[in-house]
Amino acid sequence: MRYQQRCEYLQGQIEDLQKNITEEQTQSEINTQTAAQHAEVMEKVQKLNELIEANKVLEDEKESAEKTVRELVTKV
């Protein structure tokens, strides 16, 4: 009888531990997905920053070219 109670108690602990392991695995998978999504967002932010910088350079070049055209037109 005592061994049976001990066995039942240990079986309950095994079930609890299996449940905990499953929950931890699920959480680990979620964390991995979140980390991957974060990396993807950071990559997109970096690309956006590069595009913003390139756009600024192009706008500056455009303004400079327009100024040169205006100067040449006034000379003519």
C-alpha positions in Angstrom: 0.0 0.0 0.0 2.8 2.5 0.9 4.7 1.6 -2.2 1.6 2.1 -4.3 1.1 5.6 -2.8 4.7 6.5 -3.4 4.4 5.2 -7.0 1.3 7.3 -7.6 3.0 10.3 -6.1 6.0 9.8 -8.3 3.8 9.3 -11.4 2.1 12.6 -10.6 5.5 14.3 -10.4 6.5 12.8 -13.8 3.3 14.1 -15.4 3.9 17.6 -13.9 7.5 17.5 -15.2 6.4 16.4 -18.6 3.9 19.2 -18.7 6.6 21.7 -17.6 9.0 20.5 -20.3 6.3 20.9 -22.9 5.6 24.4 -21.8 9.3 25.3 -21.8 9.7 23.9 -25.3 6.7 25.9 -26.5 8.2 29.1 -24.9 11.6 28.3 -26.4 10.0 28.0 -29.8 8.2 31.3 -29.3 11.4 33.0 -28.2 13.2 31.7 -31.3 10.4 33.0 -33.6 10.5 36.3 -31.8 14.3 36.6 -32.1 14.0 35.8 -35.8 11.3 38.4 -36.3 13.3 41.0 -34.4 16.3 40.3 -36.7 14.2 40.6 -39.8 12.7 44.0 -38.5 16.2 45.2 -37.7 17.4 44.3 -41.2 14.5 46.2 -42.7 15.2 49.2 -40.5 18.8 49.2 -41.6 17.8 49.1 -45.3 15.3 51.9 -44.7 18.1 54.0 -43.1 20.3 53.3 -46.1 17.5 54.3 -48.5 16.8 57.5 -46.6 20.5 58.4 -46.7 20.7 57.6 -50.5 17.6 59.7 -51.0 19.2 62.7 -49.2 22.3 62.4 -51.3 20.2 62.4 -54.5 18.2 65.4 -53.4 21.4 67.3 -52.6 22.8 66.3 -56.1 19.5 67.4 -57.7 19.6 70.8 -56.0 23.2 71.3 -57.0 22.4 70.4 -60.6 19.4 72.7 -60.6 21.5 75.6 -59.3 24.1 74.9 -62.0 21.4 75.0 -64.7 20.0 78.3 -63.3 23.5 79.8 -63.3 24.1 78.7 -66.9 20.7 79.9 -68.0 21.4 83.4 -66.6 24.7 83.5 -68.4 23.1 82.8 -71.7 
